[in-house]
Amino acid sequence: MIIKAQGIRKSFGTLEVLKGVDVEVSKGEVVAVVGASGAGKSTLLQILGTLSTPDAGTLVIDGENPLGMSSRALSAFRNRKIGFVFQAHHLLPEFTALENVMVPALIGGASASQAKERALNLLEEVGLSGRASHKPSELSGGEQQRVAIARAIVQSPSILFADEPSGNLDSRTKEDIHSLFFRLRDTLGQTIVIVTHDEGLAAQCDRALTMRDGLII
């Protein structure tokens, strides 16, 4: 198992959002997490992605325990092992598409030439090799999301987490982004966990985990 979480609990004040969630994901799986708003999907994703700490429970990612790491070690672990794609693209507006994709590689210690080569290869993989020098404001919503996906995988992470990655896109662009996820799994062996309200995307995944009231049902 590349992800093994057991007994994950999380509260915000008096509100218990996760009530003892168990999750296992195998390497190379594409898993959807579905359920009504407020079911705890995004909170679970943030904990699995080490962006948030659970109040109780255990988490093992690719054989390591991120919950026991110092903040510096956790940041390095996240840079090496985990990629994120959100509904909002979170691209740096003053940087080109190429520069945005290079950033995690540079943070991870790659040289500028190594980071550039990796980023150019991934922009080609996501169909944007001709847009490398464009800034986010010059790209469509779908193109911006493709840049965000390329940025998320430039470090060849073990797992890609996506939170409503096509929520802001029109239907045709949405289908293109969905197809891209499965192509990345097929070509790069990427493990992907996707929180989504899109029933069509969930149906394409290897498995769909349905959450209700803080539990997987």
Buried (B, 14 or more C-beta within 10 A) or exposed (E): BBBBBBBBBBBEEEEBBBBBBEBEBEEBBBBBBBBEEBBBBBBBBBBBBBBEEBEEBBBBBBEBEBBEBEEEEBEBBBBBBBBBBBBEBEBEEEBBBBBBBBBBBBEBEBEEEBBBBBBBEBBEBBBBBEBBEBBBEEBEBBBBBBBBBBBBBBBBBBBBBBBBBBBBBEEEBBBBBBEBBBBBBEEBEBBBBBBBBBEEBBEBBBEBBBBEBBBBE
